[in-house]
């Protein structure tokens, strides 16, 4: 399973609260309010759930068109998740 998808809620919350600059070893706080961080966390959790669900739907679907549609939906939600994650860095 993808590292991002395996985040627990506490780990995701921690990632949302700060971003570690590996090159300098310093922590950079996201320029977001607590309310914005909470909304971002909720949205990212929803995107993670949708990615998992569409992957699951694709794996159990019998029809190849449905499988492809589910895989495409999972990819789209992954793009959404990655875009949200980019706000932290």
N, C-alpha and C positions, 0 to 999 in steps of 0.2 A: 504494500500500500504506500502511496505517496506520502512523503514526510509531512507535507502541509496538511494533507487530509487526516493524518493521524494525530494532529494536535488535540489535546484535551482542552476544555474550556479555560482552565487556569493558564495553560501554556499560551493559548491564543490571546487571552487577556494580557498576559505579560508581554507578548510580542507587540500588542497594540499600544501598550503604555510606553514602550521605549524601543529604540532600534540601536543595536550595537554596531559601531563602526569598527570592523575587524582590523583595519589597517592602523588605526590609532589607538584602539582599545578603550575608547571613550564612549559613553552612552549619550545619545542624542534623543531628547524628548520630542515626540511628534508635536507639532504646533496645532493641537486640537484640544477642544474643551472636553471635560469629562462626559458631557452629554453626547458630543460628537463621537468620542471614542466608543461609548456604549452603543450608539447607532451603528457605527462601523463594525463593531464586534458582532452585533445581531445579524447584520447583513452578511458578513463573512460566514457566520455559522449557517445561515440559510443557504448560501451558495455551496458550502461544503456538503450539506445534506442533499441538495439537488444533484450535485455531481455523483455522489454515492448512489442515489436512487436511480438516476438515468443509466449508470453503469450496470446496476442490478437489473433494471428493466431490459436493457440490451442483451444481457446474458441469458435471460429466461424467455425472450421473445422467440417465437417460431418463424415468423415472417421476416425475410431479410430487409424489406423496406422499413419495417418497424424497428429492427435492430439498428439500421443505419440512422434513422431519425433520432433514436435514443442516444446513439453515440455522438451524433452531431450536437444534440442538446447538452450532453455532458461536456463536450469541448467548449461550447459557448459559455456555459456556467463557469468553466475553468478560466476562461478569459476574463470573465467578470471578477472572479476571485483574485486573479493575478493583478488586475487593474486596481482593485481595492487595496491589495497588499502593497502596491507601488506608492500609495499615499503615505506609507510609513517610512519609506526610505528616501 
